[in-house]
Amino acid sequence: MHAAEGNVILAKGDFQMIKRVTGSMITVTGLVLFAAVPAAGQTPAPTAKTWQPPRTTDGQPDIQGFWSRGTGQASPSHSVEEGSEPLAFIIQGRDPRTARLNVIVDPADKKIPYQPWAAAKRKEKLENLFAPTTREHIDPDDQCLLNGAPRTMYSPGAFQIVQTPGHVMFFFANSHAYRIIPTDGRPHLGKDVKLWQGNSRGRWEGNTLVVDVTNQNDRTWFDSHGTFHSNAVHVVERYTFVDPDTIRYEARIEDPTVFTRPWTLALPLRRNKETGIELWEEACHEGERSVEHMLDAGRIAREKGITGIHSHELDK
């Protein structure tokens, strides 16, 4: 990891560690282990077209149950382009190369198509993330704020899907988040209403739940790498039930004020088949106190002239 002398702060929820390294201050989040799934960047291929899922009382595919993000050993919530922080894997005694995971399936180069001004702004966010001095410099997820779409769907932690006639509902362990998605054809809210989780409207196309998400604010990030958007962002999610235990999740993201073109990410969701499973509270909420420790560390670093940029580059 390229760095000058300083502190490394590893903080996520109640997890916090300070380690002396030869390098600048680096903020690392999201040390999460996942069960093995398809190789990085891969999503499951649909099974035979003749396979039919069970149905709810109103005739829709029944996708109820407990689910997890099946993303391999790395978390795309840290970076949809680069995966998890390699330093976290080194500390855990694991091969840092397995931290790599890119869930972008379009465009072909697997890069977020930022406009030049937006790429520069993202670089500024990564510099501020390196040594934060205000809350705007810290990943909203680390502040226990809601993640919006699509990040809520690939943030670490289990979630539950519940269906009733005319609705599909998602309940998340992470930050007490939830999504209530009407499937009865009602219109979106007025365009001037902006929400952390946006305004979702769903419809069924065969075995696929298509969710149109509008009305998001501009305060959420797609990952911990400052991957921002404007409040004009439009996300179309597709949940394709490909076999009894797998949903292929896909999100198409459009924001002409920030990106040069729409782009798409995809990953599998896996059913949790444990008996007696229930969601446990993760007591993460707005006002998370570890944020102040991150800011203190950032101010100390800047006072000492320690600056840099959050990077996944590893020393050869």
C-alpha positions in Angstrom: 0.0 0.0 0.0 1.6 3.3 -1.0 1.7 5.6 2.0 3.9 7.8 4.3 4.1 7.5 8.0 0.8 7.8 9.8 -2.1 5.9 11.3 -4.4 3.4 9.7 -7.9 3.6 11.1 -10.1 0.5 10.6 -13.6 1.3 11.6 -17.0 -0.3 10.8 -19.8 -0.2 13.3 -18.2 -1.2 16.6 -15.0 -2.6 14.9 -12.1 -0.3 15.4 -8.3 -0.8 15.3 -5.4 1.5 15.0 -2.3 0.1 13.5 1.1 1.7 12.9 2.3 1.3 9.4 4.8 2.9 7.1 2.4 5.0 5.3 -0.2 7.8 5.4 -3.4 7.5 7.2 -5.7 5.1 5.4 -9.4 4.6 6.2 -10.5 1.0 5.7 -14.1 -0.2 6.1 -16.2 -3.2 5.5 -14.2 -6.2 6.8 -16.8 -8.8 5.8 -16.5 -12.5 5.0 -18.7 -14.1 2.4 -19.5 -17.7 1.4 -17.9 -18.9 -1.8 -19.9 -18.1 -5.0 -19.1 -17.7 -8.7 -15.8 -16.1 -9.7 -15.5 -12.3 -9.6 -17.7 -10.5 -12.0 -19.7 -13.5 -12.8 -23.5 -13.9 -12.3 -25.4 -17.2 -12.4 -26.8 -18.3 -15.8 -30.5 -18.9 -15.9 -31.6 -22.5 -15.6 -33.9 -24.2 -18.1 -36.7 -21.9 -19.3 -39.2 -24.5 -18.3 -38.4 -24.1 -14.6 -41.3 -22.4 -12.8 -41.1 -20.9 -9.2 -43.9 -21.3 -6.7 -46.6 -18.7 -6.8 -48.1 -16.4 -4.2 -51.9 -16.2 -3.7 -52.2 -13.5 -6.3 -50.2 -15.5 -8.9 -46.8 -13.8 -8.7 -43.5 -15.7 -8.4 -42.9 -16.3 -4.7 -39.4 -15.0 -3.8 -40.1 -14.7 -0.1 -37.5 -15.8 2.4 -34.1 -14.8 3.8 -31.4 -13.9 1.3 -27.7 -12.8 1.3 -25.5 -11.1 -1.3 -23.6 -13.8 -3.1 -20.5 -11.8 -4.1 -17.6 -14.1 -3.3 -14.9 -13.1 -0.9 -15.0 -9.4 -1.6 -17.7 -6.8 -1.0 -18.7 -4.5 -3.9 -20.1 -2.1 -1.3 -16.5 -1.0 -0.7 -15.8 -0.5 -4.4 -17.9 -1.7 -7.4 -14.8 -1.4 -9.6 -12.1 -2.7 -7.2 -13.9 -4.9 -4.6 -12.7 -4.9 -0.9 -9.8 -3.1 0.6 -6.7 -5.4 0.1 -5.2 -4.2 3.5 -8.2 -5.7 5.3 -7.4 -9.1 3.7 -3.7 -8.8 4.6 -4.6 -8.1 8.3 -6.8 -11.2 8.2 -4.0 -13.3 6.8 -5.7 -13.8 3.5 -4.4 -13.3 -0.1 -5.1 -9.7 -1.0 -5.6 -10.6 -4.6 -8.9 -12.3 -3.7 -10.2 -8.9 -2.6 -10.6 -7.9 -6.2 -14.2 -8.0 -7.5 -15.8 -5.9 -10.2 -19.5 -6.3 -10.6 -19.9 -3.9 -13.6 -21.2 -5.8 -16.6 -21.6 -2.8 -18.9 -19.6 -1.0 -20.3 -17.2 -3.6 -21.5 -14.1 -2.0 -19.8 -15.9 -2.4 -16.4 -15.3 1.3 -15.5 -17.9 3.7 -14.2 -18.4 6.2 -17.2 -17.9 9.5 -15.3 -17.9 12.8 -17.2 -14.5 14.5 -16.8 -15.7 17.0 -14.2 -17.3 14.2 -12.2 -14.2 12.0 -12.4 -12.2 15.0 -10.9 -14.8 15.4 -8.2 -14.6 11.7 -7.3 -10.8 12.0 -7.1 -11.3 14.9 -4.7 -13.7 12.7 -2.6 -11.0 10.0 -2.4 -8.5 12.5 -1.3 -10.8 13.8 1.4 -11.7 10.2 2.4 -7.9 9.7 3.0 -7.9 12.3 5.8 -11.5 13.4 6.5 -12.2 16.7 8.3 -16.0 17.0 7.8 -18.8 14.6 7.7 -19.2 15.1 3.9 -15.8 13.4 3.5 -17.0 10.2 5.1 -18.8 7.4 3.4 -22.6 7.8 4.3 -22.7 4.1 5.1 -20.1 4.6 7.8 -22.3 7.3 9.2 -25.1 4.7 9.4 -27.2 6.6 6.9 -29.4 4.8 4.3 -27.7 3.6 1.2 -30.3 4.0 -1.5 -30.5 2.0 -4.7 -28.6 0.0 -5.8 -26.2 -0.1 -2.8 -28.7 -1.3 -0.3 -28.9 -4.5 -2.2 -25.2 -5.4 -2.0 -24.3 -3.9 1.4 -23.1 -6.6 3.8 -25.8 -8.4 5.9 -28.8 -10.5 5.4 -32.3 -9.4 4.3 -35.8 -10.7 4.1 -38.3 -10.5 1.3 -42.0 -10.5 2.1 -44.8 -10.4 -0.4 -48.4 -9.3 -0.1 -50.9 -8.7 -2.9 -49.7 -5.6 -4.7 -46.4 -5.2 -2.7 -42.9 -6.7 -2.4 -41.1 -5.7 0.8 -37.4 -5.9 1.7 -36.3 -5.8 5.3 -32.5 -5.4 6.0 -30.4 -6.1 9.1 -28.2 -3.2 8.1 -29.2 0.1 9.6 -32.8 -1.0 10.1 -33.4 -0.3 6.4 -36.5 -1.4 4.5 -38.0 -1.0 1.1 -41.8 -1.2 0.3 -42.3 -1.6 -3.4 -45.9 -1.3 -4.8 -46.6 -3.5 -7.8 -50.1 -2.3 -8.4 -49.3 0.2 -11.2 -49.5 3.4 -9.1 -47.4 6.4 -10.4 -44.2 7.7 -8.9 -44.2 10.6 -6.4 -43.8 14.1 -7.7 -40.3 14.9 -9.0 -39.5 17.5 -6.3 -39.7 14.9 -3.5 -36.2 13.5 -2.8 -35.7 10.5 -0.5 -32.7 8.5 0.8 -34.1 5.2 -0.5 -35.8 6.8 -3.5 -39.3 6.0 -4.7 -39.7 2.4 -6.1 -42.4 1.1 -8.4 -42.4 -2.6 -9.4 -43.9 -4.8 -12.0 -43.5 -8.5 -13.0 -42.1 -9.6 -16.3 -42.4 -13.4 -16.1 -40.1 -14.6 -13.3 -38.4 -11.1 -13.1 -39.4 -8.3 -10.7 -38.5 -5.0 -12.4 -38.2 -2.1 -10.1 -38.1 1.5 -11.3 -36.4 3.7 -8.7 -36.6 7.5 -8.9 -36.6 10.5 -6.5 -33.3 9.7 -4.8 -31.4 12.4 -3.1 -27.7 13.1 -4.0 -26.3 12.2 -0.6 -25.8 8.5 -1.0 -22.8 6.8 -2.7 -22.8 3.6 -4.7 -19.8 2.4 -2.7 -17.1 3.5 -0.2 -15.0 5.0 -3.0 -16.9 8.2 -3.3 -18.9 6.9 -6.3 -21.5 9.7 -6.2 -24.5 10.7 -8.3 -26.9 13.6 -8.6 -30.5 13.7 -7.5 -31.5 13.1 -11.1 -30.2 9.5 -10.9 -32.6 6.8 -12.3 -32.1 3.2 -11.4 -33.9 0.2 -13.0 -33.4 -3.0 -11.0 -34.2 -6.5 -12.3 -34.6 -9.5 -9.9 -34.7 -12.6 -11.9 -35.6 -15.8 -10.1 -33.4 -18.3 -11.9 -33.7 -21.3 -9.6 -35.1 -22.0 -6.1 -32.1 -20.5 -4.3 -30.7 -17.9 -6.7 -31.9 -14.5 -7.8 -29.8 -12.7 -10.5 -29.8 -9.0 -9.4 -29.1 -6.4 -12.0 -29.2 -2.6 -11.8 -29.0 -0.2 -14.7 -27.9 3.3 -13.6 -28.6 6.5 -15.6 -27.6 10.0 -14.6 -26.9 12.2 -17.6 -25.6 15.1 -15.4 -22.8 12.8 -14.0 -22.2 9.9 -16.4 -21.4 9.9 -20.1 -23.8 6.9 -20.6 -25.9 4.5 -18.6 -24.0 1.6 -16.9 -25.0 -1.7 -15.3 -23.9 -3.9 -12.4 -25.0 -7.4 -11.6 -24.5 -10.0 -8.9 -26.3 -13.1 -7.5 -28.5 -13.1 -4.4 -28.4 -16.4 -2.5 -31.2 -17.9 -0.4 -30.4 -18.6 3.3 -31.9 -22.0 4.0 -31.0 -22.2 7.7 -33.9 -23.2 9.9 -35.1 -20.8 12.5 -33.3 -17.9 10.9 -34.3 -14.3 11.9 -32.9 -10.9 11.3 -30.8 -9.6 14.2 -30.7 -5.9 15.0 -27.6 -4.1 13.8 -27.7 -1.0 16.1 -26.3 1.4 13.5 -28.1 4.7 13.2 -27.6 8.3 12.3 -25.2 9.9 14.9 -22.7 7.0 14.8 -20.0 8.1 17.4 -17.1 6.5 15.6 -17.5 9.2 12.9 -16.0 11.7 15.3 -12.9 9.5 15.8 -12.4 9.4 12.0 -12.6 13.1 11.9 -10.2 13.6 14.7 -7.7 11.3 13.0 -8.2 13.2 9.7 -7.6 16.6 11.3 -4.4 15.3 13.1 -3.1 13.9 9.8 -3.7 17.2 8.0 -2.1 19.2 10.8 1.0 17.0 10.3 1.0 17.6 6.6 -0.1 14.0 5.8 -2.1 13.9 2.7 -2.8 11.4 0.0 -5.5 9.5 -1.8 -7.3 6.3 -0.9 -5.9 3.6 -3.2 -5.9 -0.1 -3.7 -2.4 -0.2 -5.2 -0.2 -2.8 -3.5 3.6 -2.6 -3.2 5.4 -4.9 -5.5 
